[in-house]
Amino acid sequence: MQLRRYLWQILIEKEQLNKDLQISKENLAWLENISKVSKKLYSNGKISQQALLEFEIRKAEVESTLQRQKISIEQLSRKLMYLVEASSIDGQSIPWQSLSIETDTNRSKDVKELSLQENLKAKESKLMAVKLDKIPDLDVSIAYTKRYGVDQYGDFVSASISMPLPTSSTKYAQATTAYHEKFGAEKAYQEFRENKKMDKYLLEKEIEKIKFELKVLNEKTLNFASSAREITAKSYALGGANYTELLQSELKLQSLLKEKNEKEKELKKMILSWKYLMGAL
């Protein structure tokens, strides 16, 4: 289970890096287009050489980021291939749909919880055995006496039952130990159940919060930021907005896109933790 969880964590990291890489590629293409526009504006004397250099610096930064992302993706790919002992991994075969808290968990098995349950049963059985052992064995004896016609009553048969008093200090000590062990196992199991219930609640609330944040990002914030960059770029091409305003709108959009990717990664990791907690991984 631990290995499976580790593999999922690597896959989630790799997915986010691939998304970030795509953002960098699109950003670089946009910057190259703006760079062409800037050169025309510069040749017409509408912007300074400083503005032209600022765009070239920004483009170089994105190219550097893109290269680092490619290297990181390659490193994670090699790590995955090593762990699964495969020469390649088909991205289409990854069951991303299984990372959902709606997935049926009726057959889930929490190994730790099962272990605590079995330990409790064992301690209960041990306590019962010790209790039974405290009850002393009955000693039954029968005696037969030949009377040889002494009287009309015939031979004499007697029976006796004896039971020693349970005074063994060893048995009482064993019973006390068994009781404390059973109590300890019961307490450990109950504490585990309570902690698991609280962890489940906290994880589900965190998942709910991230989903809401992503909804706001996707439906509002990103649309506004994308429109703002587009409007600023048009204004810049017409000599309205300056290069600082354009760069700020570009940086804002990139920051929000990466924030979205980060939150999607965080959401998947939270769901992964939830499934691990519930024994559904």
Secondary structure as GFF3:
##gff-version 3
##sequence-region A 1 281
A	DSSP	alpha_helix	2	43	.	.	.	ID=ss1
A	DSSP	alpha_helix	49	84	.	.	.	ID=ss2
A	DSSP	three_ten_helix	91	93	.	.	.	ID=ss3
A	DSSP	three_ten_helix	96	98	.	.	.	ID=ss4
A	DSSP	alpha_helix	111	134	.	.	.	ID=ss5
A	DSSP	beta_strand	139	145	.	.	.	ID=ss6
A	DSSP	beta_strand	156	162	.	.	.	ID=ss7
A	DSSP	alpha_helix	169	216	.	.	.	ID=ss8
A	DSSP	pi_helix	217	221	.	.	.	ID=ss9
A	DSSP	alpha_helix	222	237	.	.	.	ID=ss10
A	DSSP	alpha_helix	243	278	.	.	.	ID=ss11
###
